[in-house]
Amino acid sequence: MQKYRILSFIIVHILMFIHVVWAKDAVVGSFDFQEFFDRFLGQGVLNAGSIMVILAFFLTLIFGRFFCGWLCHFGVVQEFAWWVFQKLGIKPKTINSRLITFLPLFILFNFYIIPNVSHFFTSQSNWSLSLNMSYPDVWTFLPGVVIGSLTFIVDGFLIVYLLGKKGFCRYVCPWGAFLKFPTVLSTFKVRKTGDCTNCNSCTVACPIAIDVSYEINKFEKVINSNCTSCMKCIDDCPEDSLSYKFLSPIKDFEKAAISDFSYSKKSYINSKIKNLYKSLRSKDFFIIPFCILFGLSLDGLYHIGHMLSFGIAAIVILVTFNNEYSSKLRLFLLVFGLTFSLFNVSLKYSKSQGVTYYENNNYRKAVPYFNYIIDYYPLEIGKYHAYLSVCYYQLNEIDKGYEHYIKAKSIIKDDYKLNTLDDLYSSKKVTQ
């Protein structure tokens, strides 16, 4: 089946290229999972991205997470990264932690489900169902070249090198977490249909690091909700003991217990695969909160979005707690993580306080916070010079305000963003 899966990925990338370069946003807008949450749940707009997510959800109830295994462009980037590492003789260990469950769900609920559901209930008067296939445009959620390249390197390659197979899909991706729910109920699953010799070829082949051998021998099927229905385990089984088969969910759950879906200490311990995995589950009490806090401190700063910020957080924290790395490196990462987090928190606090005082016309108190950001934050300086120019103008310190106005003009190239300042300092410019 893998040649068909590769063909599927090729077709997906061709369609993406056509969509962005040729069709653009004239007919069909952004295809992004975020659309379902931000546009449909939040605003009632049924667009291309929302329809895609709804179809993916219901098809996952039948076929499992095939979207992740057959269509996701970022999933194939990570599989490619793993293939490159293997060809280079680099064999990263795959890290096992409960963070796999907690972090993607945290991102999904904290940034997408809770805010938009809350908005739905608090602003129902602004919510009305409508169909708009071209809204928003293709580039709405696509990062610039710098952040896009950094995301490709960090979440595509570095996370695989340091955390193992499909590190981003397992530790960060909220869309994979969203599809976990219908996957549990899916009718088609990888099932044991023949005698197993416990060679563990299926586990070695799994691109998302499921202990397939353990699960098919204990449950007669793969029950892990990370399964992406890629069928590599079926293709690599030398005994043809596995099949992708349908079974009614009612019959599927007749002998199932909730405990079956929890992690088993008997997973990943077979002598044939044990050296391929590294468990950090004993340290999860520290790993999970530290990772979430680090990611939150970074998220939204330096033009970094949720996926990249929490990808960086997962890498830093899991490497910090992995004793297979040198103690000096781990100590450095620990100090760096704590220091950088505190610095980021101070920036976010200053931005929040400064804007709050500004909006409440308390310009005197807003000034030191905006000055702190200008002194220490390397980005968005023009915006804060603009804030300061208004603050000083309102405080009758015109000369200081004009200095910041000129600095804002030199940084912000879109004149329309400075219309208010232009009006304020029009007479000042004449006298100058």
N, C-alpha and C positions, 0 to 999 in steps of 0.2 A: 504493500500500500504506500510505501514511502515515495515512490516515483510520482504517484498521484498527488501526494501531499506537497511535494516540491513544486509540481505543476500548479497547484492551487496557490501557493505563495507567489509564484511568478506572475500569475494572472492578477492577483491582488495588487501587486506593486505596479503592474502596467496600468490597471484601472486607477490607482492613486495618481500616477503620473498624468494620465489623461484628465482626471478630475481637476488637478491643480493647474496644469499648464494650458489645457485646451478649453474644457468646459467652464473652468473657474467657478464663479458663484452665480452665473447667469441662470442656470436651471436648478442645480442642486447645491446646497450650502454645505456647511461643515458636517462631516461624518465623525462624530466623536461621542463616546459613551457619556461624557459630561453633559451633552445636550439633553438627555432624558431627565436629568436631575435639575439642571439650571433652567432649561426652557420649558419642558413639559410639566414637571412637578412645581417648579417655581412660578411659571408664567402661563401655563396652559397651551403653549405653542407646540403643536405636533409637527416636527420637522424631520429632515432626513436622518439625523442622528438619533432622535427619539424612536422613530420607526425601526431603525436598525437594532436598538437595544431591546425593544419589545419583542421583535422577531427572535433575537438571540436568546432571550429569556425563555420563551415558549419552546423553541427548538431544542434548548438545553434540557428541558423536561423529558424530551424523547431521546436525544443522542448524547447527552452529557456535554461537557465543556469543549465541544468540537471547535467552537469559535476560536478558543485559545490555541488549539493544536493545529488548526488548518487555515485560519484566516488572519490571525493577529500578526501584523508586520513586526512588532517589537519582540514578539516571542521568537520569530525566526532569527532576529539579530542575535539573540542570546544563544540559540542553538548553533548558529554560525560561529559565535565566539568560542563555544565549547569545542567545536570541531577544529578550529584553528589551534587552540591550546593543545589538543590531543596530537595534532600533526607536528607541533613543535616539541613534543615530548613533555609538555607541562600538564601535570595531572592534579588539579586542585581538589582538595577534600570538600565534600558537600557538608555544610554546617547544619546541624539539627537543633532547633530551638522553638519554644512555644511562641516566639515572636512571629513565626510564620502565620499563626492564627490571629494574634492580637493586633499586629500593626496594620495589615491591610483592612481589617474590619474597623479599626480606629479611624483611619483615613476616610474610608467610605462613609461612616456615620457622622464623623465630626465635620467634614467639609462638604458633603453632598446631601446626605439624606436628612439629617436633623435641621440644617438651616433652611432647606427648601420646603420640607414638610411644615416647619414652623411658620415660614412665610405664607404658605397656603392657608393655614388656619387663621393667621393674624391679618391677612390682606385678601380675603376672599373677594372683596369688591373689585380688586384689580386682576383677579384670575378669571379668564374666560377662554374656553377651548377654541382654538383656531388652527388652521392648516397653512403652513408656510414652508415649502420645501427649500427655498433659497436662503432662508435666514437661520443663523448668521452666516457671514461669508466664510470661505474656506480657511482663511488665515487667522480666524478669531482666536483659536487656542494654540496656534503653532508658535513656538518661541523663535527668537531671532537666531542669527547664525552662531553667535557665541554660546548662548545657553543651549541651543539645539545640539551643537557639537559636544558641549560638555555633558549633556544628558546622554547622548549616544555613547560617549566614552565611559562615563561613570555607571550608568544604569544598563548599558549594553555589554560592556567588556569587563570593567574593573570589578563590578559586583559579582560577576561569574568567576573571575579569577580568585577573588578573596572569599566568597561565600558558597561557591559551587553552582551546580546545575540550575539554570534559570533563576538566579538569585533575585532578580527584580520581580518576576512573576510570583515567587514564593513569599518574599518578604515585604513587598511594597504595593503591588498592583491592586487598587481598590475594585477594578472591574472584574478581576478574577475572583475576588472575595464576593462580589455581588452574584456571580454565577455559581458560587458554591451551593447556594440554597436550592436552586432547581436541579443541580447535579446530583444531590443526595437522592432525589426522587426519580432520576432518569431511568427510562425503561431499558435502554441499550447500555450494557456494561461489558467490560472485559471479564470473561468468565472461564473457569476451569472446565474443560470438556474432554480432557484426557489425562493419562498418567503423568505425574510430575517426578522428575529425577532430582529436584532440588539443585540444579546446576546454577541457578541464580542468573542466568543470561538475561532473563526478563527484567530483573532489577537493575542490572548493569546498563541495559539499553534504555531504560526509562529516562527521558530528557528532563523530567521535573522531579526526579529523585524520590519516587515512591518505592517502598519495599514490596514490589509486586509479588515476589515469590512467597513471602510471609502471608500476604493478604489472600492470595488465591488458594493457598493450602488451608488457611484457617476459616475463610468465609466462602470459599468456592467462587469468589469474584473479587475485583478491585473495588473497595468501598471508599477509598480516599477521595475526598471532594476536590483534590488538586488534579485528579486525572483529567487530561485534555483529549482523550479519545484519539491519540495520535497513532495507536496500534503498533508502535515500535516493539513493544513487548511480544505481541503476537507474531510479528515478522521474524524476531530473533529467537523464538523458542525452537530449539532443535527437535523437540518431540511433538511439535504441533499440538500442544496440550491446551492452548488458549484460543478463544474465539470471541468475537464481538457479537453478542447475542441479545435478543429481546426477551424480557420476562416481565410479567405484570408486576407493578409496584406493590400490589397487595400481597402477592406470593413472595415477592422479594423481602418484605418486611415481616413475614410470618415468624421467622426464627431470629429476627434481629433484636438487639437490645441497644439502648443508648450508649452503654459502655463500649460497644463494638466500634463506635466512631471516635473513641478517645485514643490517645497515643498508647502503644503497648511497649513495655520495656523489652519485649522479645523481638521487636523490629530492629533491623539494621545490625544484628549481632552475629549473623551467619559468618563463619570463618572465611568464606569465599568473597565477601563484600565488606567485611568489617573495616578494613583499612581504607575504604573509599569514603567513609563518613566520620564526622566528628560531632559528638553530642555536647552541647553547652546547656542542656536543660536544667542541670543542677544549679546554674547561675541565673536562671530566668527571673528570679525575684529582683535582681538588680538590673538585668539587661533590658527588660520591658519598660520600666518607668524611665530609665536613663535615655533610652533610644527615643521614646515619645517626646520627652522634654527637650532633647537636643534637636530633634526635627522641628518641633514647634518654635524653638528659638531662632532657627535659620529660615523657616518658611516665610516667604514674602519679602525677604531682604535680598539685596544684590540681584534683583529681577529673577530670583530662583523660586520656582513653583513647588507644589506639593510633592510631585514624583521625584524630582531631583533632591530636594531637601531631605526627604525621608530615606532616599537611597543612600545619600552620604551618611546620614545618621546610622542606618543599619550597618554600613561598612565599618565606620569608626567604632561603634559600640561593640559589635561582635568580634572584631579583631582585638579590641582592648581586653576582652574577657577570654580570648583563646590562648591558652598557655603553650600552644605550639609555636607561637611567635616569641621573640626575645623579650625579656623583662624590660629592657631599655626602651624598645619600641612601644610596648604596651603602656609603660609609665608616661612616655612622651604623649601618646594619644589620649591618655586619661587627663593629663594636665592641659593639653591643647583643647580637648573637648569641653572641659569645665570652664577654662578661661574664655574660649570663643563663645560659649553659650551665655556666660555672664555679660560679655561685651554686647552680644546681639540683643539680649534682654534690655540692656541699658539703652540701646538705640531705639528699640520698639517702645519702651517706656517714654523716652524723650519725644518721639514722634507723636505718641498718643496724648501726652500731657500738653505739648505745644499746640497741637491742633484744637484740643478741648478748650484751652484758655483763649486761643484765637477766636474760635467760634462764639465764645461767651464775651468777646470784646475786652478781655483782660489781657491787654497787649504787653503790659509790663512783665507779667509772669510768664508769658509765652516766649519772650526774647531769649532767656538763657537756654531754654530747651532747643530752640531752633539753632542757636549758636553752637551748641554741643554737637548737633547733627552735622552742621557744616564743617566743624573741626575734625570730626572722626569718621563720618560716613562717606565713602568714596563715590556714591552714586546719588542721583536726584538732587544734586547740590543747587541747581538752578531753581527748583521749586521752592527750596527753603530760603534762598536769597530773596525770592519774590515775597514769601511770607514776611520776612524781616523788613523788607522795604515798606510794606503796608503797616507793620507794627510801629516802626519808627516814625512814619508819616503821621499816624494817629496819636503818637506821643509828642508830636511837634518837634521831633528831632529830624528835620527835613534833610540836612546834609548827610547824616548816616543812612537815612532811608534811600536817598538818591544814589549813594554808593552801591547799595545792595540792588537797586533797580538796574543800574548799569551792568553789574555782574550777572544778574539774571538775564538781561538782554543778550549778553555775550555767550551765554550757555544755551538758553532756550531759543531754538531757531524758528519755532512756530509763533509768529507774531500775535495770532488771535488769542493765544493763551495769556498774553500780557496786555490785553486791551484795557483792563481796569487800571493797571499801573500806568499805561500810556496816558490815560485821562488824568490820573492823579498828578503826574509830573510834567504834563504838557507845558505849563507856564514855567516850570523850573528849567526845562530844556531850552526854552527861548532865552532866558536870562543867561544860561550857560553859554 
